[in-house]
Amino acid sequence: MAREEAAERAVPAPRRISPSTGTATKAAARHISRDYSYVPGELKRIAITVGIIIAGLIGTAIALR
């Protein structure tokens, strides 16, 4: 009888895992490994756009003077 009690204690209870646990882990891993290589190109595009707008405003101010 003592062996049966010891065997029952040795078997761990099954773990209950939330369905969202795996998804959260995958999302965190994906977030860490994101690729930001597009950022310098986007900043260059924004700078060119702002430069063109400012040049247009300056040209308009000079023309209306």
C-alpha positions in Angstrom: 0.0 0.0 0.0 2.9 2.4 0.7 4.2 1.8 -2.8 0.9 2.8 -4.3 0.9 6.1 -2.3 4.4 6.8 -3.3 3.6 6.2 -7.0 0.6 8.5 -6.8 2.8 11.3 -5.4 5.5 10.8 -8.0 3.1 11.4 -10.9 2.8 15.2 -11.4 -0.6 16.7 -12.2 -1.2 17.5 -15.8 -0.5 21.1 -16.6 -3.4 23.1 -18.0 -2.1 25.5 -20.6 -4.2 28.5 -21.7 -4.8 28.6 -25.5 -3.6 32.2 -25.6 -0.2 31.2 -24.0 1.3 29.9 -27.2 0.0 32.8 -29.3 1.4 35.4 -26.9 4.8 33.6 -27.0 4.8 33.6 -30.8 3.7 37.3 -31.0 6.5 38.3 -28.6 9.1 36.4 -30.6 7.8 38.0 -33.8 7.9 41.4 -32.2 11.5 41.0 -31.1 12.6 40.0 -34.6 10.9 42.7 -36.6 12.7 44.2 -39.5 13.1 48.0 -39.5 15.3 48.2 -42.6 12.6 50.3 -44.4 12.9 53.2 -41.9 15.9 55.1 -43.5 14.1 55.0 -46.9 10.9 56.3 -45.4 12.7 59.1 -43.6 14.4 60.1 -46.9 11.0 60.2 -48.6 9.5 62.3 -45.9 12.5 64.7 -46.0 12.2 65.1 -49.8 8.5 65.8 -49.5 8.9 68.4 -46.8 11.7 70.0 -48.8 9.5 70.3 -51.9 6.6 71.8 -49.9 8.9 74.4 -48.2 10.5 75.2 -51.6 7.0 75.7 -53.0 6.0 78.0 -50.2 9.2 80.0 -50.5 8.7 80.3 -54.3 5.1 81.3 -53.8 6.1 84.0 -51.2 8.7 85.4 -53.5 6.3 85.4 -56.5 3.6 87.2 -54.5 5.9 89.8 -53.1 
